[in-house]
Every structure is written in structure tokens, then in C-alpha cells.
Amino acid sequence: MYLLDNLLEARDEGLADLVEAGSVLFDCPMAIVSALDTDCQRFLVRRGIAAEQTPIEQSFCRIAVAQDSLLVVPDTHLDARFRENPLVTGDPNIRFYAGAPLRLRPHPDAPATGIGAFCVIDSKPRAFTAADSARLISFARGVEAMLQSRLSSIALSEDAVLLKAMLAEKERAQRQFRQAERLTSIGCWRLDLGTGRAIWSEGIYDIHRVPVTETEALDDALSYYPPTDRQRLKAALDAAAQSGTCFDLELDFVAANGTAKRVRTIGEPELEEGRVVALIGVLQDVTERHRSITELSKRANTDEVTLIASRHKFVSYIDSCVDKAKISRERLALMLIDLDHFKQVNDTLGHAAGDDLLRAVALVLRSPWLNDSLAARLGGDEFALVLTDPGLIARLPEIAAQLAEQLRFPRKSTAGDFTVSATIGCSELIGPTDNRHDLLQRADRALYRAKAQERGSFCIDKPLAA
């Protein structure tokens, strides 16, 4: 299939990052972007599954595509459609599946077609809430945007020869080329290395929001980019001119009217008798795609109830802190915070009151006196605080005691008055072999020790070094 072959070519690191983020967000060990072929389903990106494809008759995703809506199977052993499926009875032992269909347009004027699904999978049954469903569909839309953008880029590359030929067909060809530019938000450019002047198509002027002229000076063209990205583009142009290196960059850009954009530029050398005489390329406005991916990343890194860091953000942040602390030999501490009697709030006062309490906890954990320590909600009523400030770590017992005092929330209910408190377990990075798992294990051990002693107290797993 032509479309499937292009999808396989369209895979990139960003798609793999998105699949990993989805796997972590939904706490599922397996996540897949699938594409359906005539007799099999192939995996464009996969996490936690060894196989690269499966027979089409075993595919869960084909049912999601056929019904053109989210497919959720809480327990495959209880679903007659799947309980005898080899993927259920054998490896990878699928017990839970949730998949959202992916729809792409093979061409700009073609209708959207279901081509596969973005799905998360677990080897044990589980529930899937309406909020989970909404988040999974949102992730699927991001995967669609990324694949559609890559397909458009591939189509653009395939049409490069045709576009050049069209330019030679005078007025009719120019009109067709202009239509293609408007349709894809692209423009073509040529930089003459002898004169340092650039020739732009009308699409380039549209992106820059400036009137059409005959040529543009290179310095003027570079001025639309912020300093850091301007240096990146200048370095790529120099490398292409000197050694014939092609480049493909995404850069920040500010149009003449002050509009901030994100653009993608592709360039390659133009040779005469083996000598680089010019550079030619394409500029595309990818602002909307960039915003979509950025928003998805923000959602993956932010807990939607408390607006502090999510578990996904916590994992990546503490790993980077551990690596940095080992190099700089700086101290690093972790607090695991578990709320006591939180279930009683939901049971007697309602889930809205429970969410308000979670937000109140988050507000305390973001207090200015904690000096930008990273606060994260790990799930349910579990929180974490990563301390990198040496002054705070030096006073770890005092800080833990102060937090335990501030994280006390008296509540009144028809069943009687009660207080929600926080029990805290603390650990500190010890030596060069320590990692995130060691920190978490020791903090968790301290947390349970504190709970055994008294709810609303704290315990530090290892005394601070002298």
C-alpha cells in the first residue's frame, strides 16, 4: 500500500516520544501506533511489545477503525470477541485494551480514512474513566497531526521535481505553484552564493508578511529569527555552502507584523560542474502543528486537577536531577507525601470537595519558602517533593515537620468532624550508585515507618551526613 509505505517512512523520534508519554500517563506497560494492511497490522511505533506486526484477524485496532470510535476492553477474558485471541491467550497476554482510531488524508482533497489506531495495553484488567477516554482521544489527535504533517513533508519532497518543471511553464505553471503554496503554507527560496541575495516565491513573502520584491539580502532574511535560532540557521547555511551538507530545521520565527511563528526550512546545494553555486530549499509554516504538540506535551507533564507536575514529569525531572547531582556532587532529597483520611472526604463531602483538597495540598507544596522545589502528584492522594536547594536539604527534619504541620486540613461532615493530615517519608541521595529507584524505595520505606508510628508525622530514612 502506498499510504502504508509512506507511514512507515514517516516515523520519527517525536512520535516515539509521544507514545512513551502516553504509556507513562496511562500507566500502561504497552503502547502502540498501528497501521492496518490487507493481511496484517504493522506497528509504526511500539513500546513494551517485541513483535513488529500481527495477523489482521488478531487485531484489536481493526475493530476500533471499523466502528470509527474509541474501543475500550476492560477485561479481554470477559469479552467474547477477544478471549480466544492468541494475543490474549499467549504473548503479550493482553487483558486490557483501549484504542482510538487514527484518520489521515492521503491527499489534501481526499476524505479522512481510518488507517490504524493509537492504543494503550496492559497485561491485567483495569477500569478506564471518561476522563481517561478523553485524554486518549486527545493523544490520538496529536498522533494524527504528526503523521499528517510527515506525510505532507514526504509528498512535498516527492513533488520537488514536478514543482521545478512547473516553474518553466510560465503563467499557468506559476498559478498552479502558487495554489500549492497556499494549500500547504509553504514557499520556495534560492540563495545565490555569489551575490548573497535570495530569491523568494510568493509563499515565502506570505510567511514573512512583507510585500513582494525581486530579491532579499541574506542578513535581512536572517533578521526574522531570534538570535539563537538565527545562529543555528546561519551555521546550517554555511555548512551547506562549504561542504554541500543538506539541512532540515525547525525554528522560531517572528513575522514583520510581530506574529510569532514556528517554521520548518529544508535546504540543499545547487551544483554546477561539481561546485556549490547556490542553495535551494523550502520554508513551511508549521505553527499550528507545533502548538498541538506543545499542548500535548504540557498535558502529559501537568496534573489536570492540581496543575502541578504529573508523574511523567516527576520521573524525567528526578532522573535529570540525579544525573546532575552525581556530576556536581550536590545534595538531592525526596519527600513522598501520602494523605491520611482522604477517602473520607470523597465519601462524606463528595469528589468536588476531594479535588479542592488536592488543590490545597498543591498550593502548600508550591509555597515560596520551598524555593522552587518540584511538587508532583503521583496519583490519587500521593504527592512528591524533589528538593535541590542545599539550605532546605540541610534542614530536612525541620522542613518535613513544617510541611506536616501545614498539611493539616480540618473538615466537618454529617458523619462527624475529622482532619486530613499528611504522612511524609524522606530520603536523600547517598552515593554514585544511587538512582531514582533507590531514592523512591528508601522514601517509601520511611513513609510506611512514619505511618506505623503516627499518622500526620514524618520519618527520614537515612540521617544526614555530618
Secondary structure, 3 states (H helix, E strand, C coil): CHHHHHHHHCCCHHHHHHHHHHHHHCCCCEEEEEEECCCEEEEEEEECCCCCEEEHHHCCHHHHHHHCCCEEECCHHHCCCCCCCHHHHCCCCCCEEEEEEEEECCCCCCCCEEEEEEEEEECCCCCCCHHHHHHHHHHHHHHHHHHHHHHHHHHHHHCHHHHHHHHCCHHHHHHHHHHHHHHHCEEEEEEECCCCEEEECHHHHHHHCCCCCCCEEHHHHHCCCCHHHHHHHHHHHHHHHHHCCCEEEEEEEECCCCCEEEEEEEEEEEEECCEEEEEEEEEEECHHHHHHHHHHHHHHHECCCCCCECHHHHHHHHHHHHHHHHHHCCCCEEEEEEEECHHHHHHHHCHHHHHHHHHHHHHHHCCHHHCCCEEEEEECCEEEEEECCHHHHHCHHHHHHHHHHHCCEEECCCCCCEEEEEEEEEEECCCCCCCHHHHHHHHHHHHHHHHHHCCCCEEECCCCCC
